Amino acid sequence: MTISSFSISLLGSMPRSKKLLTAKRKLNKGNLDISLYKEILDEETKYVINLQENNNIDIITNGELNRDNYVSFIAEKLNGVTMMSMADMFDYIEDKQGFEQILEILDVPAISIKNAICTGKIEYNKPLVADEMIELKKLTSKKIKATLPGPYLITRSMWLPALSKKYYESKDTLGEDVIKVLKQEIDALVEIGVDVVQFDEPVLTEVVFSEGKTRSFMCAALSEKKDPTEELKFATKLIKSIISYAKEKGILAALHVCRGNWSRDESILLTGPYTPLLPLFEEALPNILTLEFSTPRAGEISSLFSSKIIRENCILGLGVMNPRTDTIEPLEDILTRVKEVLKFIPKERIWLNPDCGFATFANRPVSTMDIINKKLSRLNETKIILRKLYE
């Protein structure tokens, strides 16, 4: 697939309206006909696509509007998985004090965020996002990207020993079935003609930067291995397996990593350069590394390109927009960031994007459509200038 230099794509999630959120709740309770819900969903999805096309976004995403958040929605798609709120899980958590500390750090009511938990043998029941991509293809003639939770994120967040050990002897064996499910999904995406598949693995930064203190909702069971080196080895195995499979099937594989996207309070989000993750990036070697870089918390760009393997092989999806602020990033700041990257890789391997999605949780978006539109307009303005300068 040929895509021009400085192409723009979003990372996935977009805010859902109150109308859609209300309709989803009614649907889940059996108080709304599925056809009426789909009408509302289709209307808002079209709006999200038009927003992107009006701002000349090159690779279109669907906004993930039918998902309650970017990982737990899989409970609706797989056999052996149950959707549970943090309150539901409390009785099954071994370290209850640690779990309460997570909720305190996140400033999140225990009932407001839900998680997909392994409560049976994991099997592919219905498409995770392939059905969404079929609809997306009908609504745009541009290239499209499917966004999925990565295999490490899925495995780690689903593993609740008190329930999951009845079906899997370890998190490792659960991971094997997660890979099987994702391979089936990739097969479906390839058949549809999806151009890019993105795997989200934000929890990787928690492994290397949280000093052993779990601090995100994605680790519902506090299930990380005690040794970060061991945990990264486990994550690498899973991520490499699915990225290699996607590349073999001829679809561009992107790996997205950030440092958390649940709060506007930057002080509670993780900080550190990508250096500890370079071995994983090199081993998994995605076509595209889509990374947070708009805030100082992400470290220097040079830390990423200290790797010759990454310099010579990967497209960088450069995060130049902070989705958690209302500030529209100055044009000169973005251009300066891109010029810094050009010292390391050619323009053909530089894409532009926000650091993360604009609404990780359906009920807690970090931005508004008005601000998003202004940010996307700035991204398009940047792209036009860059292409005039370098092409």
N, C-alpha and C positions, 0 to 999 in steps of 0.2 A: 504494500500500500504506500503510495506516494503522498506525503503531506508537506506543505510548504514550511519554510523556516518561520519561527515565531508564531506557530499556530496556537490557538487558544482553545482550552476545554475546561469545563467545570469539574469539580470533584464529586458531585453527586447530589446531596440533599438540598432541598429548597423548602422555604416555609409553607406550611399548609394553612389554609384559611380556617376560621372558626366553623364555617359552613361545612367544610370537608371533615374536620375533626368530629363535629357533632354527628354527621352522617355515618362516619366509621363506628362511633360508639353505638349508635342505633342499630347498625348492621350487625355488630357483634352480639347484641342483645336479642336479635331476631325481630327488631321493631322497624326495619326498613327493608324494602325489596331490593335485591341485588341490582336490578336494572336501574333503579333510581340512584343508587349509590354510584354506579358506573357512569351515569350521565354527569354527575357532579365531578367525579374523578377525571373523566375525559376533558371536561371543560377547563379544569385547572391545569391539567397536563398540557393542553394546547396553549394555554397562557404562558407557561414556563418555556415551552419550545419557541413560541413567538418572541418572547423576551430575549432568548439567546440569538435567534436569527436576526432580529432587529439590531443586535449589537455585533453582528458578523462573527459569532462564535463558530469556530471551524469544525469541531467535533461535538455533537449534541448529546446531552444526557437528558433523562426524563424527569429528573427532580425527586425521584424516589417517594412520590406523594402517597403511595399506598402502603408505605412501611411505617411502623410506629417508631422504629429507630433503625440504624444501619446494620444491626446484627440480629436482633431478637425476632424480626419478621420471619426468619427461617422456621420458626416453630409452626407456622401455618402451612409450611411446604413439605416438611419431612415427617416420616413415621418415626416414632421413638423420641419425640421432642415435645416438651410442654412449656407453654408460656407462663412464667411466674414473676410476680412482683418481688421487690426486695423484701417486703413484709412476708410474703408467702415463703420465701427461702430461709427466713431467719431461724426457724426451728431446726433446719438441717445443717446449719453452719456450725462448724466445730469451734472456731475462734469468734465467738459472738462479740467480744469486746473490740476486736480488730475490725469486724464488719461494721459495727456502729461508728467507729472512727472514720471509715470510708464515707459513710453517709454524711457525717459531720463535715468532712473536707469538701465533699461535693456540694453541700448545701442543698440536698435533694430529699424530699419526703420519701419515705420508704415505699410508698404505694405508687409513686408517680413514674418510676422507671421499671420497665419489665425486661426480663431476660429469658432467652431460650435455654432450657435445661434438659440434659439427656436423662430421660426417664424410661428408656427402652432401647431396642436395637435400632440404630440409625439406618434409615433406608430412604432412597429417593422416591417421593410420592408424586409430586407435581413440580413443574419448573420453579426455580428460585426467582429468576428474573427474565427468563427467556420469553415468557408470555408478554411481559412489559415491553420487551424489545420488538416483538412482532407489531405491537401497537405503535411503538415509536417510529418504526420504518414506514408506517402508513402516513405519519404526520410530518415527515421531513425528508428531503432528498439529499441532505448532507450526510457525511459520515457520522456514525453513531458509536457510543461507548456504553458498555454495560458495567455497572459498578456492583461489586460483591464483597462481602466480608471475606478476609483471607482465611486460609485453613488453620493457622495458628490462633487467630482471634476466635474463630468458631470453636475450636477444640477447647481452648482454655476457658472461654466463658461458659461453655455448656457443661463442663466437668464439675459436678457436685457429688463428691464421693458417697455421701449417705444414700443417694438415689442411683447414681450412675454405676456404682460398683456391682450392682445386681446384674448388670448386663455387660460390663467391660472390666477386665481385671486391672486396667491402668488407663491413664490418659493417653498413653502411647497407642494402645489398641483402638481407642476411640478415634484417634487421629487417622488411623488407617481407613476407617469407614467414612470419615469426613472427606478424605481425598477421593474415594470412590464416588461420592455424591457430586463433588465439584467437577470431576472428569465427565460425568454424565451431563452436567450443566454446560460445560464447554462444548461438548459435542452438539448440543442443541443450539448454542450461540453461533457456532461455525455454520451450521445448516441454514440459519436465518440470514447470515451475512453480516453479522456484527463486526465492526472494524477493530475495536479495541476492547479488551476486558481488563478492568482494574480491580486489583485485590487490595483491600484496606487492611493494614496491619499497624494501627496506631499504638497498640499495647507494647510493641517492641521497645519504644523509648522508656516505657515504665520499667522494663526489665533492667535496662542499663543505667537509668538515672534516678530511680526512686530509692536506691540504697536498701533494697529488700523490704521496703514498706509499701504494700499494695495500696494504691490510691485512686483507682478508677473503677467504675461500675462494671467494666468488662471482665473483671476478675471476680466474678460473683462468689466463687468457692474458695478464694484465696489459694488457688491451686498451683501457683508457680512452684517450680523446683527451687530448693533453697539456694543452690549455686547458680548465679546468673550465667556462668559459662555453660553449664549443663542445660539450662533453659534455652539459651540461644542455639545450642546444638540441636535441640528438639525442634525449635522454630525453623531453623535453616532446612532441616530435612523435609518438613511439611511444605514450606514455601517453594523450595527448589523443585519438589515433585510436581506441584501443580503448574508452576510457571514453565517448566520444561515441557509438560504435556501441551499447554496452550501454544507454545512456540512450534512444537511438532505439528500441530493441527493448522498452522498458518495464520493464527490470529495474533495481533500485537498484544503482548502482556505487560501491564503496568503494575508496579508495586507502589502503593501510597503509604507514607509514614509521616505522622505529625506528633505533637506532644500533648494532645488532648484538646477537645473542642466543646466542652460542656458549659463553660463559664466565660463571661467577659472580664473576669478578674484575672489578669495576667499573672498576678503574684502566686496563685495556687497551681499554675500549670508548670509542667516540667521544663527544665533547662539543660542544655548540653549539646555539643556538636555531634555529628554523625560518625565520628571516628570509631566508637565501639561497635558500630553496626557494619563497618566496611567489609569485614570477612563474610558476613551474611549476604550483603549486596553482591559481592564478587562471586560467591558460590551459586546463588540463585540466578543472578545475571538476567534480570528482566529486560525487555526491550526499552522500557521507559521507567525511570525512577521519578515519581511524582512526590515532591518533598516540600515541606514547610520551610520557608526561608525569609518571610517578610518581617519577622521579629528577631531581635538580638538573641532571644532564647534558643534559636536554632544554630547558633555558632557561625563561624566563618565559612564561606563557600569553599575556600581553599582546602578546608579539612576534608571535604568530600572528594575533591580531585587530587588528593595525595595518592589516590589509587589509580595506577596506570590502567588497570582493567576497566574501571568505570570511565575513565577519560576516553578510552579507545572504543568502547562498545555501547554505551547507554545514551539514550535520549534523556535529557533532564527536563522534566516538567517542573519549571521553576516557580515556586510559590512567591508571588509578588503582591498579594492582597491578603490582608488580615480580615477574615470574615466576621470577627467578633467586635469590630469597631465601626462607628459611623463615619470615621474620617476617610475621605477619598484620597488615596495615596497620590502624592505629587508626581507628575509625569517625570520630572528630572530624577527623582529617587528611583523609579522603576528603571529608567534608562541606564542609570549608573550601575544598578544591580546586574542588568543584562550585559553591560560592557565588561563587568568583572568576570562573568561566566565565559565570555568570548575569549578571555585569556587562556582558557583551558580546553574548550571544545568548539567546533565550528558551528555556524549559525544553523546549519541543517539539523543539528541535534539539540536545539533549544526550543522548547514550547513554553507557554505562559499559562498560569492558572492561579486561582486563590490557594491559600495554604490548606484549606479543608472545605467541607461543605458549609452551607449557611444555616442548616437546621438539623444537627445531629439527632436530636430528639424531636419527635413530632410536636410534643407539648412545650418544648423549650427552644424555639428558634433563637439564633444569636444575631439575626439581622432582619430587616424588612425588605419588601420588594422594591420600595423606592430607593433605598440605599444600594441594594444589589444592582439595580438598573444603572445607577451612577457609577458604581465600581466596574461594571461590565463595559460601560461606555469608555471609561478610562483605559481599560485593557485594550479595547479596539483602537483607541487613539494611539496607544503605545505601539501596537502592531503595525499600524500604517506608517508611523515614523520610522520604525526599525527596518521595515521592508524598503523604504525609500533610501535609507542610509546604507544598507548592506546588500541589496539585491539589484 
